[in-house]
Amino acid sequence: MSTTATNLKHVRILLGYTQKAFAARLGVAQSTLSGVERQNRALSDKLLTTTQFVTGMTRDFFDEDIDYYGQNDLLFRTARLGRPDAEKIATAFSITEHYLNHRYPDLVSDVPALDVPDGPLDAPVLEAAAARAREHFELEPDTAIGNITAVLHLHNILVTELPESVISGTNFDGVSTPSAAPLRVIALNRQRSGDRYRFSLAHELAHLILHASTSRSDLTAMETEANMFAASFLMPRRLMTPAITPESTLADYAALKSQWGYSIQAIVRRAHELELIDYQRYRSLRMQISGRGWRVHEPVDVLLENSYIDPVTVTRPDRQDTDTANDELASVTPLATPRHE
């Protein structure tokens, strides 16, 4: 397969162009671009040069042998995204992971190896898996996790972000390496609130631990399992039990959010899962949350975690971008500069 033609096609997807619109930008017929993308027609030096000029991409990028994921290869909630957005995210993650592997060719992620069945997982299995993961990461069973990103980086599980231009205005939260590859990467949406970001990070960790190289196709069930694992991992019983009673008010839950960095709704839901509150009290709290408008905008701001891997540009350093389309590739590739704050 032609590496340059494949990369050209995915640059188009990343920029959000239809084939017709991109052909017009390049000054060629759609049939010409279609033939190149389907590799029925050679990619001429002239067309490649034009593509470099229009996108601002380096020539070296088009020579990179990148294994691109399709949207169905990744465990993220594609049902909440339109196909163009899902394809853009899959492409951006493919490029991100590729360059991180090049930057750290000898790095091996230390992911807990848990003996879980390759099938539906019930609550006891997920609770046990979360507890074993905490042991693996040397986290006490009765404490909240201060900086999840820093914990994962200590074990060579890299946390980064995708370009804002790719995910802005979408329902994307996170995505992660879908196989048992030596280096595992989690890419998140840093436009989210700090508490949602932290839960998404634990959710993607669940996929790395539970669903790497799975043969399952029940994506909705795997998403539910990842949420249950994340809640168990972040809020173990020994943390929750001393802090919550049936009489705990929303003010009490808000105080816990401030201490732990988890959302009020997640703490309430977890309290019900652990039977620290009954269904009637859970329903009452949910109604109060909804009545106060907290389902969308909760009180108490949680800061975004840092110590993640910064993305940097793969555009030509001497290029002066002149339009919005060129700007959209400004931060595709994270060449791994850890930032600790």
N, C-alpha and C positions, 0 to 999 in steps of 0.2 A: 504494500500500500504506500502511496505517496505521503510522506510526512508533511511536506509543505502544503499540499492540497487539504489534508486533514486539518492542519492548524488554521489555514485560511477559513475553512468552513466554521470552525469553532470560534474564531474571532468574530465572525458575522453573528453567530448565536449570542456570544457574550455582549456584543454591542446592541442586541435587540433588533437587528435588521431582518426584514423578510429578504428572501433571495432576490426578489424583484427590486426592492429598494437599494440593496447593497450593490447589485449590478449597475444600477443607475449612478450611484456614488463613484463606482470604479470606471464608469464610462464604457461599459461593455453590454452586450445583449444578455438577457437573463439565460438564454439557452447556452451561451458560452460559460457563464458562471456555473450553471447546473452541470454541464459536462465536466468541468474541472472538479467540482465537489464530488461527483459520482465517479471521478477518476476514469472517465471515458475520453477525456481531453487533457492534453499536457498543459501544465501551468507555465505560461511564458514568463521570461524574465521581465518583460514590460508590465505584465499584469501584477507580478509580485512587487515590483518597484512601486507601482501605483498604490497597491494595498498598503505597503509600508508608509507611503506618504499620507494616505487618508487616515490610517489608524494610529500612526506614530509608533508602531511596533518596531523593534530592532530586527535586523535580518537574522540574527542568531535565533530568535524565538521560533521562526518558521522552520528551522532545522532541528528543533527539539523533538525527540521521539516521546510524545506524551500519550499515555493510556487514558483515554477519555471515558468517564462513566456516562451511561445513559441515566435518565431520570429514574428509571425503574431499578437501577442497580443500587441505589442509596436509600437508607432508611430515614427519610424525613417526610413530613406530612405534605406530600405532593397534592393530596386531595384538596388542600386549602389554597393551592396555587394554580394559576393557569399554566398551560403547557409551556408557553414561551418563558415564563419566570422559572419554572422547574428546570427547563433545559439550560437557562443561563446559570442557575445555581450549580447544577451538576458540572457544567463546563468550568466555572470559576473554581470549584473545589478540586477538580482534576488538575488544573494548572497549579493551584496552591500546594497540593500534596506532592506533585512532581518536583517542584522547586525545593520544597523542604527535604525531600529525599536526596536531592543533589547536594543541598547544603550540609546535611548530616548523613553521609553515606554509611557510616558505621554505627549510628545510633539505633539501639533496640529498645522498644518500649517494654516496661515491666508491668504487664497487665496480669491481674490475678487469674490463674488458671483454675476455673471452677468446673466441677463435674455436674453440668446441668443437661437435661435431656434436650434433644433437638425437636421439641414439640411444645405445646402450650404449657405454661408454667403457672402454678397456683400460688396463692399468697404465702403459705409456709415456705415454699422453695425460694421465693423472692426475698422474704425476710432473712432466711439463712444466707442467701447469696450476698445480700447487702452487709450482713454482719461479718462475713468472711472477707469481703472487700475492705471493710474498715480495719480489720486485723492486718490485712496485707499492707495497707497504707499507714499502719501504726497510728491509728486514730482511736482515741479513747471512746468507749461506748456510751459515755454520759455527757459528752460535750458537743457543742455546735462546731462546725468547721469554719475557721476564720477566713482562709483564702484557699478555695478549692483548686484554683489554677496553679498556685504555687505547689500544692501537694502533688498534683499530676506531673508538673515539670520535674519534680524531684525523682519521678519514676519514668522520665523520658516519654511521657505522653504529652504531645505538643498541642497547645491551645492557641488558636489564632482567630482572625476574623476574615470575612469576605468583603470585597469592595463595597462601599456604601452605594455606589451607582448600580450595582447588581441587585442588592436586596432592599433598597429604599422603596417604601410603599408596598412591600409584600408582607405576607404572613410568616415569613421564614424566621425560625428561631435558631436552629443548629443542624449540623450534619457531621458525620464522622466516617472514618475509614471502615468500609463494610466487610473487610476480610481480616484474616489473622496474619496481616503483613508484619514484618519486623518493626517498622515505625508506624505508630498510630497517631492520627491527627484528628482534632476536633476543631471545627470552624463554627463560630457563633455570630449572632447579630448583636453588635454593641450599641444599637439604637434602642434596645430594650431597657426596662428598669433593672436595677441591680439585683433585686430578688428574683425576677423572672430569668435573668441571665444565669444566676447561680443554679436555679432549678434545671434550666436547659442543659447546663454543663453536666449535672448529675444524670440527667436523662440520656445524654449522648454517651457518657461513661457506661451506662447500663447496656447500650447497644454494643459497645466494644467488648464487654464482659460476657453478655448473654447471647448475642446474635451474630458474632463474627463467623463468616462463611456458612451461615445457616442455609438449609435447603427449604426453609419454610416460605410460604407465600401469603400467610395471613397477616398482612401488614398492620391492620387495625389492632389485632390482638397483641402484636409485638410493641406497638406504641403504648398500649395500656400497660403492658408489663414493664416497659421502661419507666413510665410514670410511677408505678408502684415501687419499683426498685429505688428510684430517686428519692421518694418520700421516706422509705425505710433507711436509706443510706444517710440522708441529711438529718433525719429526726428519729433516731432509735428510741425504743421504749424507755430506756434508762435516762434519756434526756427529757422525754415528755412527761413521764409519770409524776415527778416531783413538782412540775411547773403548772399543771393543769388540773382543775377540779370541775365538777358539773356546774359550779357557780361562777366560773371564770367569765368575765364580761369581755366585750369587744375592746375595751380599754386595756384589759389584761393581755389580750392577744396582740394588740398593737405594741405593747411594751416588749413582748417576746419577739416580735418582728424586729424591733430596734436592737435587741440583744443578739439575735441569731442570724438575721439577714435573710429570713425566709418570709414569704408573703403570709398575710393574715389568713387568706383563704386556704393556703396549703397547710398551715398549722391546724386550722379548724378541721379540715378534711382528715388529716392524719390523726387528730384526737379522736375522731369518730371511728376510724379504722382500728385503732387500738382499744376501743370501747371505754375510753376515758370519759366520753360523753355519750348519751344515748341518742337515738335517732330524733326524738322530739326536740332535744336541746340543739342538736346539729341543725335541724330544719329551722329552728327559731333564729339561730345565729346567721344562717344563710339568708333568711328573710331580712334581718337587720342590715346585713352587708349590702343586699340589693337595694333596700330602701334608702340607704345613705349614699348610693351611687358608687360604692367601693368595688363593685365587680370590675369596673374599668379603671378607676383612679383611687387606689388605696392611700390612706395617710401613711406617713413615715417613709422618707426616702432612704433607700439603700444604695450606697455608692457602688459603681461598677468595679469589679476586681481588675487589678492590673497584673503585672508579671506575665503578660501574654506575649506572643510573638508578633512584632510589628510587620505589617505589609509594606513593601516598597515598590517603586515603579519598575516596569519592564519597557517603558517607552524610551526612545533615544534621549539621552541626557541633554543634548544640545537643541532639542526640538522646542519650538514655541507653538503650543497648541492654539488653534484658531477657531475651534468650534466645539460644541457640546459633545458630539460623538467621540472626538479624540480624547476629551477629558475622561470619558467613561473607562478608559483603560489605565488610568493613572496609578492605580494601586492594586493590580491584579495579583502580583506574585510576592509572597512573603519570603524574603531571603533571610529570614530568621535572625533578627536582632532582638534578643530578649530585653524586655523593659521591666525593671523592678521599681515599683513606687510604693 
